[in-house]
Amino acid sequence: QVQLVESGGGLVQAGGSLRLSCTASGRTLSLHVMAWFRQNLGKEREFVARVSESGGRTYYADSVKGRFTISRDIAKNTVYLQMNSLSPEDTAVYYCNTDSQMFRWGQGTQVTVSS
């Protein structure tokens, strides 16, 4: 069974940066288009960004475009989300999954941005 593990979250001031990581046991992530999602209390989970199997193509939600960068290291079986110029509106639990949400959701990693 595939287990997704997200890490790298934390508490940061507005304008700061964080880099999130996503790894998986039991599966080679490079076989899939991978994506980051986020969910805040009382809200539905929303799409943040996705990266192609090779890492050559990316796509972002309008709310994060120009501030976040998704990438992947195939050798490390890891997907990253570099988040810059963070604002309190980015506060959420961040999750990774395939773009089609194929795998069981992991625990996510909490990102809290203070004003």
DSSP file (Angstrom, degrees, kcal/mol; ACC not computed):
  #  RESIDUE AA STRUCTURE BP1 BP2  ACC     N-H-->O    O-->H-N    N-H-->O    O-->H-N    TCO  KAPPA ALPHA  PHI   PSI    X-CA   Y-CA   Z-CA
    1    1 A Q              0   0    0      0, 0.0     2,-0.3     0, 0.0    26,-0.1   0.000 360.0 360.0 360.0 134.1    0.0    0.0    0.0
    2    2 A V        -     0   0    0     24,-0.1     2,-0.5    22,-0.1   102,-0.3  -0.518 360.0-164.7 -74.0 132.8    1.3    3.4   -1.0
    3    3 A Q  E     -A   25   0A   0     22,-1.6    22,-2.0    -2,-0.3     2,-0.4  -0.972   4.6-155.1-121.4 119.2    2.0    5.7    1.9
    4    4 A L  E     -A   24   0A   0     -2,-0.5   103,-0.5   100,-0.4     2,-0.5  -0.751   8.6-167.1 -91.8 137.3    2.5    9.4    1.2
    5    5 A V  E     -A   23   0A   0     18,-2.7    18,-2.4    -2,-0.4     2,-0.3  -0.969   1.5-168.7-130.4 117.2    4.5   11.4    3.7
    6    6 A E  E     +A   22   0A   0     -2,-0.5     2,-0.3    16,-0.2    16,-0.2  -0.795  15.2 161.5-102.6 146.2    4.6   15.2    3.7
    7    7 A S  E     +A   21   0A   0     14,-2.2    14,-2.7    -2,-0.3   102,-0.1  -0.954  35.8  72.8-152.8 169.7    7.0   17.3    5.7
    8    8 A G        +     0   0    0     -2,-0.3    11,-0.4     1,-0.3    -1,-0.1   0.357  61.2 131.9 104.2  -4.1    8.5   20.7    5.9
    9    9 A G        +     0   0    0     12,-0.1     2,-0.3     9,-0.1    -1,-0.3  -0.125  21.5 128.6 -71.7 175.2    5.6   22.7    7.3
   10   10 A G  E     -d  111   0B   0    100,-0.8   102,-2.8    99,-0.1     2,-0.5  -0.985  57.5 -53.6 166.4-168.6    5.8   25.1   10.2
   11   11 A L  E     +d  112   0B   0     -2,-0.3     2,-0.3   100,-0.2   102,-0.2  -0.874  54.8 165.2-102.3 128.5    5.1   28.5   11.5
   12   12 A V  E     -d  113   0B   0    100,-2.6   102,-2.5    -2,-0.5     2,-0.1  -0.981  34.7-111.6-142.4 151.6    6.5   31.4    9.5
   13   13 A Q  E >   -d  114   0B   0     -2,-0.3     3,-2.3   100,-0.2    73,-0.2  -0.466  51.8 -80.1 -79.6 156.0    5.8   35.2    9.3
   14   14 A A  T 3  S+     0   0    0    100,-2.4    73,-0.2     1,-0.3    -1,-0.1  -0.283 120.9  29.8 -54.4 136.8    4.2   36.8    6.4
   15   15 A G  T 3  S+     0   0    0     71,-3.5    70,-0.6     1,-0.3    -1,-0.3   0.268  98.8 117.6  93.1 -10.9    6.6   37.2    3.6
   16   16 A G    <   -     0   0    0     -3,-2.3    70,-2.3    70,-0.3     2,-0.3  -0.065  55.6-124.8 -82.0-175.2    8.6   34.2    4.6
   17   17 A S        +     0   0    0     67,-0.2     2,-0.3    68,-0.2    67,-0.2  -0.937  20.3 179.3-134.3 152.6    9.4   31.0    2.8
   18   18 A L  E     - B   0  83A   0     65,-2.1    65,-3.4    -2,-0.3     2,-0.5  -0.980  17.1-145.3-144.7 153.6    9.1   27.3    3.4
   19   19 A R  E     - B   0  82A   0    -11,-0.4     2,-0.3    -2,-0.3    63,-0.2  -0.978  16.2-159.0-123.2 121.2    9.9   24.2    1.3
   20   20 A L  E     - B   0  81A   0     61,-2.7    61,-2.0    -2,-0.5     2,-0.4  -0.682   4.0-157.1 -95.2 149.4    7.6   21.2    1.6
   21   21 A S  E     -AB   7  80A   0    -14,-2.7   -14,-2.2    -2,-0.3     2,-0.4  -0.944   5.5-165.6-126.5 149.3    8.7   17.7    0.7
   22   22 A C  E     +AB   6  79A   0     57,-1.9    57,-2.3    -2,-0.4     2,-0.3  -0.983  12.7 170.6-135.6 122.5    6.6   14.6   -0.3
   23   23 A T  E     -AB   5  78A   0    -18,-2.4   -18,-2.7    -2,-0.4     2,-0.4  -0.817  14.3-152.4-123.5 168.4    7.9   11.1   -0.4
   24   24 A A  E     -A    4   0A   0     53,-0.6     2,-0.4    -2,-0.3     3,-0.3  -1.000   6.0-147.4-143.9 140.1    6.2    7.8   -0.9
   25   25 A S  E    S+A    3   0A   0    -22,-2.0   -22,-1.6    -2,-0.4     3,-0.1  -0.849  84.5  20.7-100.8 143.2    6.8    4.3    0.2
   26   26 A G  S    S+     0   0    0     -2,-0.4     2,-0.3   -24,-0.2    -1,-0.2   0.563 113.2  69.5  83.5   7.1    5.8    1.4   -2.0
   27   27 A R  S    S-     0   0    0     -3,-0.3     2,-0.8   -24,-0.1    -3,-0.2  -0.987  73.9-125.8-158.0 145.1    5.6    3.5   -5.2
   28   28 A T    >   -     0   0    0     -2,-0.3     3,-1.5     1,-0.2     4,-0.1  -0.836  21.4-160.6 -90.8 112.6    7.7    5.2   -7.7
   29   29 A L  G >  S+     0   0    0     -2,-0.8     3,-2.2     1,-0.3    -1,-0.2   0.751  81.0  75.2 -67.6 -23.8    6.3    8.7   -7.9
   30   30 A S  G 3  S+     0   0    0      1,-0.3    -1,-0.3    44,-0.2    25,-0.1   0.623  83.5  68.9 -67.5  -9.6    7.9    9.5  -11.3
   31   31 A L  G <  S+     0   0    0     -3,-1.5     2,-0.3     2,-0.0    -1,-0.3   0.591 101.5  56.0 -77.3 -10.3    5.2    7.3  -12.9
   32   32 A H  S <  S-     0   0    0     -3,-2.2     2,-0.6    21,-0.2    19,-0.0  -0.879  85.3-112.6-128.6 150.4    2.6    9.9  -12.0
   33   33 A V        -     0   0    0     -2,-0.3    66,-2.5    19,-0.0    67,-0.3  -0.736  47.8-153.4 -70.7 124.1    1.7   13.5  -12.4
   34   34 A M  E     -FE  51  98B   0     17,-1.7    17,-2.8    -2,-0.6     2,-0.3  -0.756  15.6-176.2-108.1 152.7    2.0   14.7   -8.9
   35   35 A A  E     -FE  50  97B   0     62,-3.0    62,-1.9    -2,-0.3     2,-0.4  -0.956  21.7-132.1-143.7 159.1    0.3   17.6   -7.2
   36   36 A W  E     -FE  49  96B   0     13,-2.7    12,-2.7    -2,-0.3    13,-1.4  -0.919  25.3-179.2-110.5 142.3    0.0   19.5   -4.0
   37   37 A F  E     -FE  47  95B   0     58,-3.3    58,-2.8    -2,-0.4     2,-0.3  -0.871   8.2-156.2-130.6 164.9   -3.3   20.3   -2.4
   38   38 A R  E     -FE  46  94B   0      8,-2.4     8,-3.4    -2,-0.3     2,-0.4  -0.992   4.6-166.3-144.8 155.0   -4.2   22.3    0.7
   39   39 A Q  E     - E   0  93B   0     54,-2.2    54,-2.7    -2,-0.3     2,-0.3  -0.986   2.9-164.2-144.3 129.7   -7.1   22.4    3.1
   40   40 A N    >   -     0   0    0     -2,-0.4     3,-2.4     4,-0.4    52,-0.1  -0.740  46.4 -72.8-107.6 160.8   -8.0   24.9    5.7
   41   41 A L  T 3  S+     0   0    0     -2,-0.3    -1,-0.1     1,-0.3     3,-0.1  -0.249 118.5   6.4 -55.8 130.0  -10.4   24.4    8.6
   42   42 A G  T 3  S+     0   0    0      1,-0.3     2,-0.3    -3,-0.0    -1,-0.3   0.500 112.6 100.0  78.4   3.5  -14.0   24.4    7.3
   43   43 A K  S <  S-     0   0    0     -3,-2.4    -1,-0.3     1,-0.0     2,-0.1  -0.827  76.0-103.8-120.8 160.2  -13.0   24.5    3.7
   44   44 A E        -     0   0    0     -2,-0.3    -4,-0.4     1,-0.1     2,-0.2  -0.431  46.3 -93.2 -76.0 154.8  -12.7   22.0    1.0
   45   45 A R        -     0   0    0     -6,-0.2     2,-0.3    -2,-0.1    -6,-0.2  -0.479  49.7-159.1 -65.7 135.9   -9.3   20.7   -0.1
   46   46 A E  E     -F   38   0B   0     -8,-3.4    -8,-2.4    -2,-0.2     2,-0.2  -0.897  18.5-106.6-125.0 152.5   -8.1   22.7   -3.0
   47   47 A F  E     +F   37   0B   0     -2,-0.3   -10,-0.2   -10,-0.2     3,-0.1  -0.471  33.6 171.3 -72.3 141.2   -5.5   22.2   -5.8
   48   48 A V  E     -     0   0B   0    -12,-2.7    13,-2.7     1,-0.4     2,-0.3   0.726  57.4 -27.9-115.3 -53.3   -2.3   24.2   -5.5
   49   49 A A  E     -FG  36  60B   0    -13,-1.4   -13,-2.7    11,-0.2    -1,-0.4  -0.988  47.9-155.1-163.5 157.4    0.2   22.9   -8.1
   50   50 A R  E     -FG  35  59B   0      9,-2.3     9,-1.9    -2,-0.3     2,-0.4  -0.976   3.9-157.2-140.8 157.8    1.1   19.9  -10.3
   51   51 A V  E     -FG  34  58B   0    -17,-2.8   -17,-1.7    -2,-0.3     7,-0.2  -0.992  24.0-114.3-135.9 141.5    4.2   18.7  -12.0
   52   52 A S        -     0   0    0      5,-2.7     3,-0.5    -2,-0.4   -18,-0.2  -0.115  38.3 -96.6 -69.9 171.0    4.5   16.3  -14.9
   53   53 A E  S    S+     0   0    0      1,-0.3   -21,-0.2   -22,-0.1    -1,-0.1   0.869 126.6  39.2 -58.3 -39.4    6.1   12.9  -14.7
   54   54 A S  S    S-     0   0    0    -23,-0.1    -1,-0.3    20,-0.0    20,-0.1   0.636 110.7-118.8 -85.6 -14.5    9.5   14.2  -15.9
   55   55 A G  S    S+     0   0    0     -3,-0.5    -2,-0.1     2,-0.2    17,-0.1   0.416  84.3 113.6  90.6  -1.5    9.3   17.4  -14.0
   56   56 A G        +     0   0    0      1,-0.1     2,-0.4    -5,-0.1    -3,-0.0   0.708  69.0  49.1 -79.8 -19.8    9.3   19.4  -17.2
   57   57 A R        +     0   0    0      2,-0.0    -5,-2.7     0, 0.0     2,-0.3  -0.966  63.1 178.2-125.4 138.0    5.8   20.9  -17.0
   58   58 A T  E     -G   51   0B   0     -2,-0.4     2,-0.3    -7,-0.2    -7,-0.2  -0.912   9.0-166.7-133.1 159.8    4.1   22.6  -14.1
   59   59 A Y  E     -G   50   0B   0     -9,-1.9    -9,-2.3    -2,-0.3     2,-0.3  -0.991   9.5-163.5-149.5 141.6    0.8   24.2  -13.5
   60   60 A Y  E     -G   49   0B   0     -2,-0.3   -11,-0.2   -11,-0.2     2,-0.1  -0.916  25.6-110.3-130.1 150.6   -0.4   26.4  -10.6
   61   61 A A    >>  -     0   0    0    -13,-2.7     3,-1.6    -2,-0.3     4,-1.2  -0.485  38.9-116.3 -66.7 148.4   -3.5   27.7   -9.1
   62   62 A D  T 34 S+     0   0    0      1,-0.3     3,-0.3     2,-0.2    -1,-0.1   0.835 112.0  64.5 -58.0 -32.5   -3.9   31.4   -9.7
   63   63 A S  T 34 S+     0   0    0      1,-0.2    -1,-0.3     3,-0.0   -15,-0.0   0.700 114.7  28.5 -68.0 -18.7   -3.6   32.1   -6.0
   64   64 A V  T X> S+     0   0    0     -3,-1.6     3,-2.3   -16,-0.2     4,-2.2   0.455  85.0 129.0-119.8  -4.5   -0.1   30.8   -5.8
   65   65 A K  T 3< S+     0   0    0     -4,-1.2     4,-0.1    -3,-0.3   -16,-0.0  -0.289  79.8  15.7 -59.2 132.8    1.3   31.5   -9.3
   66   66 A G  T 34 S+     0   0    0      2,-0.4    -1,-0.3     1,-0.1     3,-0.1   0.264 125.5  59.4  88.1 -12.0    4.5   33.4   -9.1
   67   67 A R  T <4 S+     0   0    0     -3,-2.3    17,-1.9     1,-0.2     2,-0.3   0.695  97.7  53.5-115.5 -34.5    5.1   32.6   -5.5
   68   68 A F  E  <  -C   83   0A   0     -4,-2.2    -2,-0.4    15,-0.2     2,-0.4  -0.779  59.5-164.6-107.4 149.3    5.2   28.8   -5.3
   69   69 A T  E     -C   82   0A   0     13,-2.5    13,-3.1    -2,-0.3     2,-0.4  -0.982   4.4-158.7-134.5 123.5    7.3   26.4   -7.3
   70   70 A I  E     +C   81   0A   0     -2,-0.4     2,-0.3    11,-0.2    11,-0.2  -0.809  24.1 155.3 -98.8 141.3    6.7   22.7   -7.6
   71   71 A S  E     -C   80   0A   0      9,-1.7     9,-3.0    -2,-0.4     2,-0.3  -0.933  25.0-142.4-152.2 173.3    9.5   20.4   -8.6
   72   72 A R  E     -C   79   0A   0     -2,-0.3     2,-0.6     7,-0.3     7,-0.2  -0.999   9.6-149.8-146.6 149.1   10.6   16.8   -8.3
   73   73 A D  E  >> -C   78   0A   0      5,-2.9     5,-1.9    -2,-0.3     4,-0.7  -0.930  13.5-169.2-115.7 102.8   13.7   14.8   -7.8
   74   74 A I  T >45S+     0   0    0     -2,-0.6     3,-0.9     1,-0.2   -44,-0.2   0.890  84.9  55.1 -62.8 -39.8   13.2   11.5   -9.5
   75   75 A A  T 345S+     0   0    0      1,-0.3    -1,-0.2    -3,-0.1    -2,-0.0   0.843 114.4  40.5 -62.6 -33.2   16.3    9.9   -8.0
   76   76 A K  T 345S-     0   0    0     -3,-0.4    -1,-0.3     2,-0.2    -2,-0.2   0.438 104.6-129.3 -94.5  -0.9   15.0   10.7   -4.5
   77   77 A N  T <<5 +     0   0    0     -3,-0.9   -53,-0.6    -4,-0.7     2,-0.4   0.914  65.3 133.2  53.8  44.3   11.4    9.8   -5.3
   78   78 A T  E   < -BC  23  73A   0     -5,-1.9    -5,-2.9   -55,-0.1     2,-0.4  -0.962  47.2-156.5-133.1 142.5   10.5   13.2   -3.8
   79   79 A V  E     -BC  22  72A   0    -57,-2.3   -57,-1.9    -2,-0.4     2,-0.3  -0.954  18.8-159.1-116.5 138.6    8.2   16.1   -4.9
   80   80 A Y  E     -BC  21  71A   0     -9,-3.0    -9,-1.7    -2,-0.4     2,-0.4  -0.797  15.9-161.1-118.1 156.8    8.8   19.5   -3.5
   81   81 A L  E     -BC  20  70A   0    -61,-2.0   -61,-2.7    -2,-0.3     2,-0.6  -0.878  10.5-162.1-136.2 106.0    6.8   22.7   -3.1
   82   82 A Q  E     -BC  19  69A   0    -13,-3.1   -13,-2.5    -2,-0.4     2,-0.6  -0.781  11.2-165.8 -86.5 122.4    8.9   25.9   -2.6
   83   83 A M  E     +BC  18  68A   0    -65,-3.4   -65,-2.1    -2,-0.6     2,-0.3  -0.944  10.8 173.8-118.2 118.0    6.7   28.5   -1.1
   84   84 A N        +     0   0    0    -17,-1.9   -67,-0.2    -2,-0.6   -68,-0.2  -0.760  59.4  24.3-117.1 164.3    7.8   32.2   -1.1
   85   85 A S  S    S-     0   0    0    -70,-0.6    -1,-0.2    -2,-0.3   -68,-0.2   0.900  83.2-164.3  49.7  47.7    6.1   35.4   -0.2
   86   86 A L        -     0   0    0    -70,-2.3   -71,-3.5    -3,-0.2   -70,-0.3  -0.296   9.1-167.2 -66.7 145.8    3.8   33.6    2.1
   87   87 A S    >   -     0   0    0    -73,-0.2     3,-2.5   -72,-0.1     4,-0.3  -0.869  38.6-102.6-126.7 162.4    0.7   35.3    3.4
   88   88 A P  G >  S+     0   0    0      0, 0.0     3,-1.7     0, 0.0    25,-0.3   0.798 118.5  68.1 -55.8 -27.4   -1.8   34.3    6.1
   89   89 A E  G 3  S+     0   0    0      1,-0.3    -3,-0.0     3,-0.0     0, 0.0   0.664  90.2  63.6 -67.0 -14.4   -4.2   33.2    3.4
   90   90 A D  G <  S+     0   0    0     -3,-2.5    -1,-0.3     2,-0.0     2,-0.2   0.519  72.7 121.7 -85.8  -5.6   -1.7   30.3    2.7
   91   91 A T    <   +     0   0    0     -3,-1.7     2,-0.3    -4,-0.3    21,-0.2  -0.410  41.0 104.9 -60.5 125.2   -2.3   28.9    6.1
   92   92 A A  E    S- H   0 111B   0     19,-1.9    19,-2.8    -2,-0.2     2,-0.5  -0.965  76.2 -80.7-179.6 171.7   -3.5   25.3    5.7
   93   93 A V  E     -EH  39 110B   0    -54,-2.7   -54,-2.2    -2,-0.3     2,-0.4  -0.883  48.6-145.7 -91.2 128.3   -2.6   21.7    5.9
   94   94 A Y  E     -EH  38 109B   0     15,-2.8    15,-2.0    -2,-0.5     2,-0.3  -0.815  19.1-178.1-103.3 135.5   -0.7   20.8    2.7
   95   95 A Y  E     -E   37   0B   0    -58,-2.8   -58,-3.3    -2,-0.4     2,-0.3  -0.917  14.4-148.6-128.1 151.7   -1.0   17.4    1.1
   96   96 A C  E     +E   36   0B   0     -2,-0.3    10,-0.5   -60,-0.2     2,-0.3  -0.872  30.0 139.7-114.7 158.2    0.5   15.7   -1.9
   97   97 A N  E     -E   35   0B   0    -62,-1.9   -62,-3.0    -2,-0.3     2,-0.1  -0.950  57.6 -65.7-171.6 175.8   -1.0   13.1   -4.1
   98   98 A T  E >   -E   34   0B   0     -2,-0.3     3,-2.2   -64,-0.2   -64,-0.3  -0.392  55.5-105.7 -68.1 160.9   -1.3   12.2   -7.8
   99   99 A D  T 3  S+     0   0    0    -66,-2.5    -1,-0.1     1,-0.3   -65,-0.1   0.837 125.8  47.6 -58.9 -31.7   -3.1   14.7   -9.8
  100  100 A S  T 3  S-     0   0    0    -67,-0.3    -1,-0.3   -65,-0.0   -66,-0.1   0.338 114.9-119.1 -91.2   7.1   -6.0   12.3  -10.0
  101  101 A Q    <   +     0   0    0     -3,-2.2    -2,-0.1     1,-0.1     4,-0.1   0.912  56.8 158.0  58.1  47.0   -5.8   11.7   -6.2
  102  102 A M        +     0   0    0      2,-0.1     2,-0.1     0, 0.0    -1,-0.1   0.837  47.0  65.3 -71.1 -35.8   -5.1    8.1   -6.8
  103  103 A F  S    S-     0   0    0      1,-0.1     2,-0.1    -5,-0.0  -100,-0.1  -0.427  94.5 -91.0 -93.6 163.7   -3.5    7.3   -3.5
  104  104 A R        -     0   0    0   -102,-0.3  -100,-0.4    -2,-0.1    -1,-0.1  -0.475  55.3-101.9 -65.3 140.4   -4.7    7.4    0.1
  105  105 A W        -     0   0    0     -2,-0.1    -1,-0.1    -4,-0.1    -8,-0.1  -0.379  33.6-139.6 -67.7 140.6   -4.2   10.8    1.6
  106  106 A G        -     0   0    0    -10,-0.5  -101,-0.1    -2,-0.1    -1,-0.1  -0.079  35.1 -88.7 -81.5-168.8   -1.2   11.2    4.0
  107  107 A Q        -     0   0    0   -103,-0.5  -102,-0.1     1,-0.1    -2,-0.1   0.707  61.4-144.8 -77.8 -20.0   -1.3   13.1    7.2
  108  108 A G        -     0   0    0   -104,-0.2     2,-0.4   -12,-0.1   -13,-0.2  -0.081  12.4 -95.1  78.1 173.5   -0.3   16.3    5.5
  109  109 A T  E     - H   0  94B   0    -15,-2.0   -15,-2.8  -102,-0.1     2,-0.3  -0.998  31.8-124.1-134.2 130.7    2.0   19.0    6.9
  110  110 A Q  E     - H   0  93B   0     -2,-0.4  -100,-0.8   -17,-0.2     2,-0.5  -0.552  22.1-170.4 -79.7 129.7    0.7   22.1    8.6
  111  111 A V  E     -dH  10  92B   0    -19,-2.8   -19,-1.9    -2,-0.3     2,-0.5  -0.986   5.1-177.3-117.5 123.1    1.7   25.5    7.3
  112  112 A T  E     -d   11   0B   0   -102,-2.8  -100,-2.6    -2,-0.5     2,-0.6  -0.982   6.2-167.0-124.5 123.4    0.8   28.5    9.5
  113  113 A V  E     -d   12   0B   0     -2,-0.5     2,-0.3   -25,-0.3  -100,-0.2  -0.939   9.4-154.2-113.5 119.4    1.6   32.0    8.3
  114  114 A S  E      d   13   0B   0   -102,-2.5  -100,-2.4    -2,-0.6    -2,-0.0  -0.651 360.0 360.0 -93.5 149.0    1.4   34.8   10.9
  115  115 A S              0   0    0     -2,-0.3    -1,-0.1  -102,-0.2  -102,-0.1   0.447 360.0 360.0 -89.1 360.0    0.6   38.4   10.0
